[in-house]
Structure formats: structure tokens, C-alpha cells
Amino acid sequence: MATERTDQRREAGQRTRDRLLAAALELLAQRGQEGVTLREITDLAGANVAAVSYHFGSLKALCDAAIEQALEQYLDAQIDAVASLDSTSGLEELAAAFAGPMMRALVAGGRDLAVMRTVARVGIDPPEGWDRLAAKFQQSRDDIAGRLSVTLPGVGAPELEFRIRCAAGMLNWLALAPIGTELAAAPVRQTEQWLVSVLAGAFRGTPSSG
């Protein structure tokens, strides 16, 4: 019986933690890091201030954790999309899988794009907690590099990683720049075609002259 009560408390605590993370991300997407208060988050989550201290320690730690969770979900979606490709997939299919999570946010606009903007903005100077995701970042790059090395056998590993990082930088820029909002209002098919074409070009690169 004692074990059952302990499990129930643990589950209730996890639900409270999840609600706090969801509320923090929602408000961060609406207002940015400077416009969110602890009271607003706890009110939206239906929790008390003590719960924030217990689960996270501070408002900043809660906000960092919420953004980190959104980033992890983005990386998981990207990794899964690339893993779903078959051996016959070309650069365009790879670019579409790589860009898929961001492309969906750009097309949807609204909250989805606001969340991606928040993640991209914090990613310019990431908090220490993001070190936990270093392995997932590397897995994503390695998975893509492995496929590119088959399609582009003459390109060395350092250059392939450089191209992948450049492609990722393009996606972040699209989220942060005004064009992100413009794309949300553009025809979906057009946005997908243009973005996939540009990213495939970044992966393809140009032949070296020397």
C-alpha cells in the first residue's frame, strides 16, 4: 500500500511538472523570455509557486527546461524522419526529411512558428543544460552525413558536416527572420518546393576548383 501511494505521488508530481513545462513554453512562445512571470505560468498550469521551486529551482531553470524539451522533440522528429528514408532516397528526399519539423512550423505559423523562434533564439547562446542534447545533435548530423556520403562519395567528412551545419543555420534563420511569417501565408506546396530545393543545393554544394 505504501508503495502504491508513493507511485501515485510520483505520478502526480510528474503531471505537475509536465503542466509547468507546457505552460512555460506556451507563454514563452507568446511573449519571449522577458515577458513571462512565475505567477502567470503557475496560474496557467494550475500549480503553485512551491511546485516550481521543487521541480526546477527557479523561473529561469523552468524556462530553460521548457525550451530544451521543445528542442529535444524537434531533434527526435528530425532523426525519425531521416531514419524513415530508404536506400534509394536522393538529396531532395533527405532535405525534406531534415527540414520537415521546421517546415511544418513555417507552414503552420502561429504558435508552432513562435515555439521554433524561441528555440532558435535561445540556440544562439544555448544554456548549459543543452549539453545533455549533444549526443542527439551529433546523431542527427551523423545520420545525415552517412546518407550524404553515399550520394556524394567525393566529399570528405569535415565538409559534409560543414554543409549540414550550414543547412541547419538556414532553417534557424528562416524561423527568426521576417520571411518566416511570410512563408506561413504562402502556398504550402510552394514553400515546401522552394525550401527543399535550397537545402538540397546546400547539401550538394559545388565541385571544388582546387
C-alpha positions in Angstrom: 0.0 0.0 0.0 2.8 2.4 0.9 4.5 1.6 -2.5 1.2 2.4 -4.3 0.9 5.8 -2.5 4.5 6.6 -3.4 3.8 5.8 -7.0 0.7 7.9 -7.1 2.6 10.9 -5.6 5.4 10.4 -8.1 2.8 10.3 -11.0 1.1 13.4 -9.6 4.4 15.2 -9.4 5.3 14.3 -13.0 1.9 15.6 -14.2 2.5 18.8 -12.4 6.0 19.1 -13.9 4.6 18.4 -17.4 1.9 21.1 -16.9 4.5 23.6 -15.8 6.7 22.9 -18.8 3.8 23.2 -21.2 2.6 26.4 -19.6 6.1 27.9 -19.7 6.5 27.1 -23.4 3.1 28.5 -24.2 3.9 31.8 -22.6 7.4 32.0 -23.9 6.1 31.5 -27.4 3.7 34.3 -26.9 5.9 36.9 -25.2 9.5 35.8 -25.1 11.7 35.3 -22.1 11.5 38.8 -20.8 7.7 38.8 -20.8 6.9 35.8 -18.7 6.3 35.8 -14.9 6.3 33.0 -12.5 2.7 33.7 -11.4 1.4 33.6 -14.9 3.0 30.2 -15.5 1.7 28.7 -12.3 -1.8 30.1 -12.9 -1.9 28.6 -16.4 -0.5 25.3 -15.2 -2.9 25.1 -12.2 0.1 24.7 -9.9 1.6 26.7 -7.0 4.9 28.6 -6.8 6.3 25.9 -4.5 6.0 23.4 -7.3 8.3 25.4 -9.5 10.9 25.5 -6.7 10.6 21.8 -6.1 10.8 20.6 -9.7 13.1 23.3 -11.2 14.5 25.6 -8.6 13.8 28.9 -10.3 11.8 30.6 -13.1 14.8 30.7 -15.4 15.5 27.0 -14.9 11.9 26.2 -15.7 12.0 28.3 -18.9 15.3 26.8 -19.9 13.9 23.3 -19.4 10.8 24.1 -21.4 12.8 25.3 -24.4 15.2 22.4 -24.1 12.3 20.0 -24.2 10.9 21.6 -27.3 14.4 21.3 -28.9 14.6 17.7 -28.0 11.2 17.0 -29.6 12.5 18.8 -32.7 15.6 16.7 -32.9 13.7 13.5 -32.3 11.3 14.3 -35.2 14.3 15.1 -37.4 16.1 11.9 -36.5 13.0 9.8 -37.1 12.2 11.4 -40.4 15.8 10.8 -41.7 15.7 7.2 -40.4 12.4 6.6 -42.3 14.1 7.1 -45.7 15.1 4.1 -47.8 18.3 3.4 -49.6 17.0 4.9 -52.8 16.2 8.3 -51.4 18.1 11.2 -53.0 19.1 14.7 -51.9 15.7 16.2 -52.2 14.1 13.5 -50.0 16.9 13.9 -47.5 16.4 17.7 -47.5 12.7 17.2 -47.0 13.2 14.9 -44.0 15.8 17.2 -42.5 13.7 20.3 -42.9 10.4 18.6 -42.0 9.9 19.7 -38.4 10.8 23.3 -39.2 8.9 23.3 -42.5 5.7 22.3 -40.6 6.2 25.1 -38.2 6.8 27.6 -41.0 3.7 26.5 -42.9 1.5 26.4 -39.7 2.7 29.8 -38.4 1.1 31.0 -35.2 2.2 29.1 -32.0 4.2 26.5 -33.8 6.4 29.1 -35.5 6.6 31.1 -32.3 7.9 28.0 -30.5 10.6 27.4 -33.2 11.6 31.0 -33.0 12.0 30.7 -29.2 14.2 27.6 -29.6 16.2 29.2 -32.4 16.8 32.4 -30.5 18.0 30.7 -27.4 20.1 28.4 -29.5 22.3 31.4 -30.5 23.7 31.3 -26.9 22.5 28.0 -25.5 22.2 27.4 -21.8 24.4 24.8 -20.1 21.6 22.3 -19.9 21.7 21.9 -23.7 24.9 19.9 -23.3 22.6 17.0 -22.4 21.4 17.0 -26.1 24.9 17.0 -27.6 24.6 13.3 -28.4 21.3 13.9 -30.3 22.7 16.8 -32.2 25.6 14.5 -33.2 23.3 11.6 -34.1 21.3 13.8 -36.4 24.4 15.1 -38.1 25.9 11.6 -38.4 22.7 10.1 -39.8 22.5 12.8 -42.5 26.3 12.6 -43.2 26.1 8.9 -43.6 23.4 9.2 -46.3 25.2 12.1 -48.0 28.5 10.2 -48.1 26.8 7.6 -50.3 25.3 10.2 -52.7 28.4 12.4 -52.6 31.3 10.0 -52.3 33.9 12.5 -53.3 33.2 14.9 -50.4 35.1 14.4 -47.2 33.5 14.1 -43.7 34.5 17.6 -42.4 33.0 19.3 -45.5 29.8 17.2 -45.2 29.4 18.3 -41.6 30.0 21.9 -42.6 27.3 21.7 -45.2 24.9 20.1 -42.7 25.6 22.9 -40.2 25.0 25.5 -42.9 21.7 23.9 -43.8 20.7 23.9 -40.1 21.7 27.6 -39.9 19.4 28.3 -42.8 16.4 26.7 -41.0 17.1 28.7 -37.9 17.4 31.9 -39.9 14.0 31.3 -41.6 12.4 30.9 -38.1 13.9 34.1 -36.8 13.7 36.4 -39.9 10.5 38.1 -41.1 10.4 35.7 -44.0 9.2 33.1 -41.6 5.9 34.9 -41.2 5.7 35.5 -45.0 6.1 31.8 -45.6 3.2 31.0 -43.2 1.0 33.0 -45.6 2.4 31.5 -48.8 1.0 28.4 -50.6 2.2 25.3 -48.7 3.4 23.5 -51.8 5.4 26.5 -52.9 7.1 26.8 -49.5 8.0 23.1 -49.5 9.4 23.1 -53.0 11.5 26.2 -52.5 12.8 25.1 -49.2 13.7 21.6 -50.2 15.4 22.9 -53.3 17.6 25.3 -51.4 18.6 22.8 -48.7 19.3 20.1 -51.3 21.6 22.7 -53.0 23.4 23.3 -49.7 23.9 19.6 -49.3 25.0 19.2 -52.9 27.5 22.1 -52.8 29.7 22.8 -55.9 32.7 21.0 -57.2 36.0 22.2 -55.8 38.2 24.1 -58.1 41.3 23.0 -56.5 
